[in-house]
Amino acid sequence: MLRKGREVQALSPIVKTRDPEPHPSGARPPEIPAELVPNHVALVMDGNGRWANQRGLPRIEGHKRGEAVMIDVASGAVEMGVKWLSVYAFSTENWKRSPEEVRFLMGFNRDTIRRQVDYLGSIGVRVRWAGRRPKLWASVIKELQVAEERTKGNTGLNMTMCVNYGGRAELGDAVRKIAQLVAEGKINPDKVDERTIAKYLYQPEMPDVDLFLRPSGEQRSSNFMLWQSAYAEYVYQDTLFPDFDRTHLWRACLDFAKRDRRFGAAIDASTAAASSTSEGTP
């Protein structure tokens, strides 16, 4: 149960009152036409443990450093005009780590949300949660729910904290719910299609991922946003996440803006050229 002070705080909304803290260097986001800015960025926050190991530090020190980086990236997303940012905070596979690290990550995720919700809300961020309830600490779920409630009035960046999240788990949970509704006669199985599945994902309002960004040098999705990333553009960077900041996000957005996104369509160059020539003939 939350203490009385936390209950009062949970009822007070946090709305946009300020611009994001500037980057320490004074750097500003690149000028990209609004239609070329990714609407939804999925970010795998990878490399915290390796960063700590390289410095002879406990792995948890890398995670601690990652908190400030995550908030800096959120600030940069707001400045860039990104509308959705989904961050991989704790995966369904992370339970395989040592009990000590799991306990730390549970408490750390809870406390990070509590520490940062006021700042995020003040710059117009709406906090959301995607993930499974089973096994997740009740105190973590409570902080996520409080953050969702207090920031639900914001219309700037939707920042989804993916805690106890897995792409396959999300699809499995959606299909299980649909199967239950079919069994109850509430859904016609002949009518089940892609839109039906999307309706029962953790965040049904979430749009498809445009830019899938992974630092640390690894080049895989690691079971993140499998459904939503069907047509995402992937950008891999070699920087370990604790050394990452909003300028890396901006560079990825520049890369994204140069991509030719066809979504399965194609253009016959010779036909297009002939059409252009014909149109230009008097």
Secondary structure, DSSP 8 states (H G I E B T S, - for coil): ---HHHHHHHHS-----S-----TT--------GGGS-SEEEEE---HHHHHHHTT--HHHHHHHHHHHHHHHHHHHHHHT--EEEEEEEETTGGGS-HHHHHHHHHHHHHHHHHHHHHHHHTT-EEEEES--TTS-HHHHHHHHHHHHHHTT--S-EEEEEEEE-HHHHHHHHHHHHHHHHHTTSS-GGG--HHHHHHTSSSTT----SEEEE-TT--S-TTSSTTTTTT-EEEE--S-GGG--HHHHHHHHHHHHH----TT----HHHHHHHHHHHT--
